[in-house]
Amino acid sequence: MFEQFESCAQGNRTVTTYTDEFYWLSSHYGLDMTEEKLAIKYTSGLKYSIQKHVLSHNVFSLDEAHTLALEAEESDLVPTVYEILSVEHNSGAISAIID
């Protein structure tokens, strides 16, 4: 089971699902890790795009890392206006309106 803690990563799961598993594993197998080391371990298991956001801040606790990860995940789910227009343009919707 300790190996499960060592290899715990977000993968294709949501931040919440990953966090639930991480909290459970760390409470059983985190040994005597400091809060800061737990935050580093947690962050290293996040998807790269979310990890970048968390690492752009000074994080000293697991709660801080989790909050920032949720923020990043939520912002990734909302497409920008540019992305919407790009998809519409590529599908011909925009050019059909212009013509």
C-alpha positions as CSV (number, residue, x, y, z in Angstrom):
1,M,0.0,0.0,0.0
2,F,2.9,2.4,0.6
3,E,3.7,2.0,-3.1
4,Q,0.2,3.2,-3.9
5,F,1.0,6.4,-1.9
6,E,4.3,6.8,-3.7
7,S,2.8,6.4,-7.2
8,C,-0.5,8.3,-6.5
9,A,-1.2,10.7,-9.4
10,Q,-4.2,12.5,-10.9
11,G,-4.1,10.9,-14.3
12,N,-7.4,11.4,-16.0
13,R,-9.3,12.0,-12.8
14,T,-10.7,15.2,-11.4
15,V,-8.8,17.1,-8.8
16,T,-11.4,16.2,-6.2
17,T,-11.1,12.4,-6.9
18,Y,-7.3,12.6,-6.9
19,T,-7.3,14.6,-3.7
20,D,-9.7,12.2,-1.9
21,E,-7.3,9.3,-2.7
22,F,-4.2,11.4,-1.8
23,Y,-5.7,12.4,1.6
24,W,-6.7,8.8,2.4
25,L,-3.3,7.4,1.4
26,S,-1.3,10.1,3.1
27,S,-3.2,9.6,6.4
28,H,-2.3,5.9,6.3
29,Y,1.1,6.0,4.6
30,G,2.4,9.5,4.7
31,L,4.5,8.6,7.7
32,D,5.9,11.7,9.4
33,M,5.9,14.0,6.4
34,T,5.7,17.7,7.1
35,E,2.7,19.7,5.7
36,E,5.1,21.3,3.2
37,K,6.4,18.0,2.0
38,L,2.9,16.6,1.6
39,A,2.0,19.7,-0.5
40,I,5.1,19.0,-2.7
41,K,4.2,15.3,-3.1
42,Y,0.5,16.2,-3.8
43,T,1.5,18.8,-6.4
44,S,3.9,16.5,-8.2
45,G,1.0,14.1,-8.8
46,L,-1.2,16.7,-10.5
47,K,-1.7,17.0,-14.3
48,Y,1.1,19.2,-15.8
49,S,-1.2,22.1,-16.7
50,I,-2.6,22.2,-13.1
51,Q,0.8,21.6,-11.6
52,K,2.2,24.7,-13.4
53,H,-0.5,26.9,-11.8
54,V,0.1,25.5,-8.3
55,L,3.9,25.9,-8.7
56,S,3.5,29.6,-9.7
57,H,2.5,30.3,-6.1
58,N,4.3,29.9,-2.8
59,V,2.6,26.9,-1.3
60,F,3.2,25.7,2.2
61,S,0.3,23.4,2.9
62,L,-1.8,20.7,1.3
63,D,-4.9,22.8,1.7
64,E,-3.3,25.7,-0.3
65,A,-2.1,23.3,-3.0
66,H,-5.6,21.7,-3.2
67,T,-7.3,25.1,-3.5
68,L,-5.0,26.3,-6.3
69,A,-5.5,22.9,-8.1
70,L,-9.2,23.4,-8.0
71,E,-8.9,26.9,-9.3
72,A,-6.7,25.7,-12.2
73,E,-9.1,22.9,-13.0
74,E,-12.1,25.2,-13.1
75,S,-10.4,27.7,-15.3
76,D,-9.3,24.8,-17.7
77,L,-13.0,23.7,-18.1
78,V,-14.2,27.1,-19.2
79,P,-13.2,27.7,-22.9
80,T,-12.0,31.1,-23.8
81,V,-13.8,33.2,-26.4
82,Y,-10.8,32.7,-28.7
83,E,-11.1,28.9,-28.4
84,I,-14.9,29.0,-29.2
85,L,-14.4,31.2,-32.2
86,S,-11.5,29.0,-33.4
87,V,-13.7,25.9,-33.2
88,E,-16.6,27.7,-34.9
89,H,-14.3,29.0,-37.7
90,N,-12.7,25.6,-38.3
91,S,-16.2,24.0,-38.6
92,G,-17.3,26.6,-41.2
93,A,-19.9,28.3,-39.0
94,I,-18.2,31.7,-39.0
95,S,-17.4,31.6,-42.7
96,A,-21.0,30.7,-43.4
97,I,-22.2,33.8,-41.5
98,I,-19.7,36.1,-43.2
99,D,-20.6,34.8,-46.7
